[in-house]
Amino acid sequence: MSNEPTDTEPTHDEFTPDPDEVEYPSTLRITSLPAEQAQAAALERAERWEQGEEVPHVVNFEDRTRLRQLLTDRRMELLEE
């Protein structure tokens, strides 16, 4: 019996591209929407992206308090403007 691993799945390093090699959208949109609304918006963006349209990258926080844990009061003010 061989001692070679039988797992042929790629490693994390093989699977994950270097961040410098990835093209990111020019806009990052941060939202705080209920899960159903966020999912509907994500599907709509995916359809637009498949049609060749540039769409923003979106990070959604269902719970606004989780977003506040990451951001200072001043940054929250800027986001809300």
C-alpha positions, 0 to 999 in steps of 0.5 A: 500500500502506498503512503501517498495521500489519496486526497486530490483536492487542491490546497488552499494556496493552490486554489486561492489566487494571489490578491494582486492577481485578482481584478476587483470592481472599482466600487465597494458598497457596504449595506445593512439589509435583511437577508432576503433583500440582500440575496435578491440584490445579489442575484440582480447584480449577478445577472447584470454582471453576466451581461457584461455590466460592471457591478459593485462588490457588496458586503452586507451586514444583516445586523447593523450592530456588527457593522458598527463594531468594525467602524468608528463613529466618524466612519459611520457618519461618512457612510450614512451621508 
